[in-house]
Amino acid sequence: MEKLKIAGGYPLKGTVRISGAKNSAVALIPATILAESPVTIEGLPNISDVEILKDLLEEIGGKVAMTDEEMTVDPSTMISMPLPNGKVKKLRASYYLMGAMLGRFKKAVIGLPGGCHLGPRPIDQHIKGFEALGAQITNEQGAIYLRADELRGARIYLDVVSVGATINIMLAAVRAKGRTIIENAAKEPEIIDVATLLTNMGAKIKGAGTDVIRIDGVDTLHGCRHTIIPDRIEAGTYMIIGAAVGKGILVDNVIPQHLESLIAKLREMGVRIETSDDQVFVDGSVNLKAVDIKTLVYPGFPTDLQQPFTTLLTKASGSAVVTDTIYGARFKHIDELRRMNANIKVEGRSAIINGPIQLQGAKVKASDLRAGAALVIAGLLAEGITEVTGLDHIDRGYSNLVEKLNGLGATVWREALTKDELEHLKNT
Ligand code: EPU
């Protein structure tokens, strides 16, 4: 196990290239199960979630070839092997195996998913959707058993706007008989990306990106080649880094329209931002103004950028309120930021940040992926050395983080944990 060491206080500048979207990748890879011939996905990020999903596809008999950022999956030899335990528990998105395997084989056994601990993360809407399509579902010893004699299109109204449920129902419905209508669907760009792949595979989907999605089931799907969209959350993280410690950072391979809420908030703080077709230039400022944010479903401010943004607010003048309406307990990073001298308190679903404060380097632990990003940004802003443990979380979602940061002039490196540190981590 390793820790990340960050020597803070250096201004960063230059160009950083954004990788393919994690939250698309984790759905696109399971989606390949639905085809009968090889599917190639280009531009995948170098993250552990991709590796784990590759292994899971191989466990069910798929042939997977991976070169650099490209994965080719031959799903023709796959079988509906039960996956009640093991690697499925390592990531949240293993729930997409339910929709994809149900769609292809009409049966699946999948262990309840793991992933970041952000408070309760139910999957009742996924289950409601599968049941509406005709599946019988039981929960036995921590694994979900799904079975259907036949999947039939249905009208499904989501009680909660859910990215995962929208995609999962799409996966199960593309090979169902007849028409499925998902109402109150989520509108995130990753949903459009998955719908694009499925359409290239021969599916009939209309309305992805709006709150009503219509799917006309087809008998079979075929292979194709697909290029993933850029990761808007990784891009947003580097934009926040640009605002925090940047002396001109060009974020390359980004769709600026995906980040309008962040761009608006950064401008409100006094950050200079220029956008072009697929790049965003961010110039930090010494005089940042505090702004309030409230996370909302897309196109509102993304919950996944709430934690990194909170770190930026420690540098801003005044009092700011950050409210997370999606995950009301996504505040595990706050205690760690306090260790670094931040003046923040949590009240219910909100964090109140008083700044500006000079953060100080400290030993901190990432409790989840975006908490990790928040602590890395804190380390870049802090005086002295910051040591971040819990890198398994960060490695799940940030492609080549050390290389990208050092490419911008940061001094960041990984070091093996000492025996004492390993022991301490086990006990905390
Ligand atoms: N919800 C339910 N029932 C459900 C599903 C969701 O009540 O059946 C609730 C959740 O508890 C949450 C809200 O609905 O309060 C939204 O959850 P959603 O289903 O949209 O989240 P998700 O699909 O599990 C994805 C991303 C998350 C991101 C959220 C919100 C993936 C693999 N994960 O999760 O990404 O925070 O959407 O945008 O796509 C991350 O990247 O760090 C991350 C956690």
Boltz pocket constraint, residues with backbone or C-beta under 6 A from the ligand:
constraints:
  - pocket:
      binder: B
      contacts: [[A, 23], [A, 24], [A, 26], [A, 92], [A, 93], [A, 116], [A, 120], [A, 121], [A, 122], [A, 123], [A, 124], [A, 125], [A, 126], [A, 127], [A, 160], [A, 161], [A, 162], [A, 163], [A, 164], [A, 165], [A, 186], [A, 233], [A, 303], [A, 304], [A, 325], [A, 326], [A, 327], [A, 369], [A, 370], [A, 397]]
      max_distance: 6.0
